[in-house]
Amino acid sequence: MLLMKIFRKKNEKIVAICDPELLGKVFSEGELVLNLDKYAGFYSGSKVTANEAAKELKDATSINLVGENAIEVAKNLKLIKDSDIIKIANVPHVQIYKI
């Protein structure tokens, strides 16, 4: 299962997906910080399967992914490649903006 939240604003659809076990934690490495405690509200939405998440990613205008399982959904859809992924304290994170 994944946590997914969708934000809609005019013609934009922002999809945030997080592996649930990461929510509420803070990861840091050097100057990089991934604060999933402070920003828990951004990611904490509905519990969904990978297939449900994939359907929503297909027409998203912006995507935020945190965690191995969340990242795998986007990789399977060929939305990202390994070089797009940053790791903070070994936790993968990707932001995608479609222009």
VOPAGU-2260 file (C-alpha; in pm, 1 decimal, decimal comma):
REM VOPAGU-2260
SITE   aa  ch    i         X         Y         Z
SITE  MET   A    0       0,0       0,0       0,0
SITE  LEU   A    1      96,1     359,9     -62,0
SITE  LEU   A    2     -30,5     692,7      67,4
SITE  MET   A    3    -153,5     926,9    -204,6
SITE  LYS   A    4    -294,4    1276,3    -198,5
SITE  ILE   A    5    -417,2    1466,6    -501,5
SITE  PHE   A    6    -432,2    1844,6    -524,1
SITE  ARG   A    7    -627,7    2014,5    -801,5
SITE  LYS   A    8    -594,8    2381,0    -893,0
SITE  LYS   A    9    -733,9    2513,0   -1221,7
SITE  ASN   A   10    -574,2    2293,6   -1490,3
SITE  GLU   A   11    -312,7    2146,2   -1258,1
SITE  LYS   A   12    -315,5    1808,4   -1089,4
SITE  ILE   A   13     -46,7    1751,6    -827,8
SITE  VAL   A   14      -3,9    1394,2    -705,9
SITE  ALA   A   15     195,8    1320,7    -390,1
SITE  ILE   A   16     277,2     957,7    -308,8
SITE  CYS   A   17     471,4     826,7     -10,5
SITE  ASP   A   18     559,2     488,1     132,7
SITE  PRO   A   19     350,1     487,6     455,1
SITE  GLU   A   20     629,7     374,3     687,3
SITE  LEU   A   21     825,2     693,9     607,8
SITE  LEU   A   22     554,3     937,6     711,0
SITE  GLY   A   23     627,0    1123,6    1033,5
SITE  LYS   A   24    1004,3    1084,0    1003,5
SITE  VAL   A   25    1282,8    1328,1     920,8
SITE  PHE   A   26    1575,0    1229,6     698,3
SITE  SER   A   27    1882,5    1444,5     650,1
SITE  GLU   A   28    2210,9    1415,6     468,9
SITE  GLY   A   29    2444,5    1712,3     461,8
SITE  GLU   A   30    2236,1    2017,3     374,0
SITE  LEU   A   31    1949,9    1809,1     232,7
SITE  VAL   A   32    1648,1    1746,7     456,0
SITE  LEU   A   33    1339,6    1541,4     380,0
SITE  ASN   A   34    1095,8    1632,1     656,5
SITE  LEU   A   35     805,4    1389,8     638,3
SITE  ASP   A   36     693,0    1494,6     984,0
SITE  LYS   A   37     646,2    1865,3     914,5
SITE  TYR   A   38     499,3    1792,8     569,8
SITE  ALA   A   39     300,9    1481,9     664,0
SITE  GLY   A   40     -20,0    1655,8     559,8
SITE  PHE   A   41     110,4    1691,4     205,3
SITE  TYR   A   42     149,6    1315,2     162,8
SITE  SER   A   43    -106,5    1168,4     402,4
SITE  GLY   A   44    -409,6    1095,7     193,1
SITE  SER   A   45    -578,3     778,5      82,3
SITE  LYS   A   46    -425,0     433,2     107,6
SITE  VAL   A   47    -394,2     305,0    -248,3
SITE  THR   A   48    -243,0      17,4    -441,4
SITE  ALA   A   49      35,8      65,1    -693,4
SITE  ASN   A   50    -218,7      23,3    -975,8
SITE  GLU   A   51    -444,4     293,2    -832,4
SITE  ALA   A   52    -145,8     526,4    -793,1
SITE  ALA   A   53     -32,8     457,4   -1149,8
SITE  LYS   A   54    -370,6     563,5   -1290,6
SITE  GLU   A   55    -345,0     900,9   -1117,8
SITE  LEU   A   56      16,6     961,4   -1222,0
SITE  LYS   A   57     -60,2     928,8   -1592,3
SITE  ASP   A   58    -230,4    1269,4   -1621,2
SITE  ALA   A   59     -61,7    1455,2   -1336,5
SITE  THR   A   60     101,8    1789,8   -1408,1
SITE  SER   A   61     329,5    1763,2   -1105,0
SITE  ILE   A   62     440,3    1458,4    -907,5
SITE  ASN   A   63     615,0    1418,6    -570,2
SITE  LEU   A   64     729,9    1069,8    -475,3
SITE  VAL   A   65     903,8     945,9    -161,4
SITE  GLY   A   66    1010,9     588,7     -92,0
SITE  GLU   A   67    1112,4     280,8    -287,1
SITE  ASN   A   68     756,7     163,0    -359,9
SITE  ALA   A   69     632,6     505,8    -467,5
SITE  ILE   A   70     933,6     547,6    -696,6
SITE  GLU   A   71     879,5     202,3    -848,2
SITE  VAL   A   72     532,7     300,2    -970,3
SITE  ALA   A   73     674,8     591,6   -1171,7
SITE  LYS   A   74     963,4     380,6   -1301,9
SITE  ASN   A   75     721,0     115,1   -1426,6
SITE  LEU   A   76     532,9     387,4   -1616,3
SITE  LYS   A   77     864,8     512,4   -1757,5
SITE  LEU   A   78     801,9     857,9   -1610,5
SITE  ILE   A   79    1147,4     862,4   -1450,1
SITE  LYS   A   80    1486,0     704,1   -1483,7
SITE  ASP   A   81    1740,3     625,8   -1213,2
SITE  SER   A   82    1930,9     949,7   -1275,7
SITE  ASP   A   83    1617,8    1149,8   -1178,7
SITE  ILE   A   84    1615,1    1005,8    -827,3
SITE  ILE   A   85    1786,9    1177,0    -536,8
SITE  LYS   A   86    1850,7     993,9    -212,3
SITE  ILE   A   87    1848,7    1163,6     123,9
SITE  ALA   A   88    1973,4     934,8     400,8
SITE  ASN   A   89    1914,3     647,6     156,7
SITE  VAL   A   90    1546,3     742,6     104,9
SITE  PRO   A   91    1462,9     797,1    -264,8
SITE  HIS   A   92    1278,0    1113,2    -363,9
SITE  VAL   A   93    1165,7    1248,0    -700,8
SITE  GLN   A   94     983,1    1560,2    -813,0
SITE  ILE   A   95     844,5    1575,8   -1165,9
SITE  TYR   A   96     709,1    1888,7   -1327,8
SITE  LYS   A   97     544,7    1868,4   -1667,4
SITE  ILE   A   98     572,6    2189,3   -1865,1
